[in-house]
Amino acid sequence: MHRLLMTALLLVGFATLQAHAQDAAAHRDWMDTLADLQDDLREHLVVKSGEKSEAAATAIEKILAQTQAYWATRHADDIVKIAQESRTLATAIAVAAKTGKLDQAAEAFTKMNARCSACHDLHPEKR
């Protein structure tokens, strides 16, 4: 009986580790996509394309929502807060771009990038 219980606990532990690794891989994929979107958004803001800037900012906000949820399940409150702040800024970029206020969008973009860098500087993936 004791041996069966130990085997079951090991299997559950292994499944949990495997699920965590899959989640971490998905999160890395989101971050890669987010980096590409940030590059696109930067370019769209430079050429003053409101529509494309809005679309990129909206896509960024969605990934940041996933990121916020990901870190919430890991109880990384500081990272969740940064993700929320970044989401707010992404939304501000989208709204400003939609209304043709591209200078405002660019300012919010700079602030969002600073929040993203602050998160990366904390290296939450190593926790």
N, C-alpha and C positions, 0 to 999 in steps of 0.2 A: 504494500500500500504506500509506504513511504517513498519507494522508488518511482511509483507511478505519479505521485504528487510532484516529485522533483522534476520528472520528465515533462509534465504538463507545464510547470512553472518556467522551465527552460524554453519550451516552445512558445509560450506567451511572450516571454522576454525577447526572444529572437524575432517574433512577428512584430513586436513594438519597435525594435531597432530597425527592422527592415522598412516599416512604414515611415519612421522618422527619416531614414536615408532617402526614401522616395520623395517625401515632402521637401527635404533640403535640396534635392536635385531640381524639383519643380521651382523652388524659390530662386535658385541660381539661374534657371531659364528665364524667370520673370525679370530678374535684374539685368540679364543680357538684353532682353527685349526693351526694357526701360531705358537702358543706355542708348540703344539705337533710336528710340523715340525722342530722347533728349537731344540727340544730335540733329534729328529731323526738325524738331521744334526750333532749335537754335537757328537753323538755316531758314526756316519759314519766317521767323521773326526778322531776320536780317533783310530778306527780300520783301517784307511787309505783306505777307500773304495771310490775311485774317482767317479765311476759311480753313486753310491747311494747319495754321497754328491752333485754331480751336479744336480741330480733329485730333491732333497730336496730344494736346493738353488733356482732352477728354480720355484718350487711351491711357495716358500716364496716370490719371486719377484712378482709373479702374484697376490698374496694376498695384497702385499704392493701397487701394482698399484690400486687395488680396494680401499684400505684404502686412498691412495692419493686422488682419485676422491671423495670419501665420504667426506673428510674434506675440499676439495675445494668447494663443494656445501655449506658448512657451513662457508666459508670465514675465516677459521682458517689457515692463511698463515704460521704461525710458525710450525704448525703440518704438513702441506703440504710439507714444506721444509724438515722436518725430515723424512717424508715418502719417499721423493725423494732421499735423501741421503742414506737411508736404502736400497732402491731399487738398487741404484748404487753399494752398497756393496754386495748385494745378487747376482747381476750379476757378480761382480768380483769373488765371491766365486765359482760360477758355472764355470766360465772360467778357474780359477786356478785348480779346481778339475778335469775338463775335460782334462787339459793338464798335470795332474799328479803333480802339484805344491801344494801339500796338506798343506805344512807349510804356504804358502802364503794364501791359502784358510782359514786356521785356524786363521791367523792374521786378515783377513777381517771379519771373523765370530765374533771375539772378538769386533771389531769396530762396527759391525752391532748391536750386542747385547747392546752395550753402547748407540747407537742412540735410540734403542727401549726403553731402560730404561729411557732415557732423555724425551722421549715423554710421557711415563706413569707417570713420576714425575710431568708433567704439568697438569695431570688430565683433558684432553680436554673434556671428556664425561660429566663433571660437568658444562660446560659453557652453 
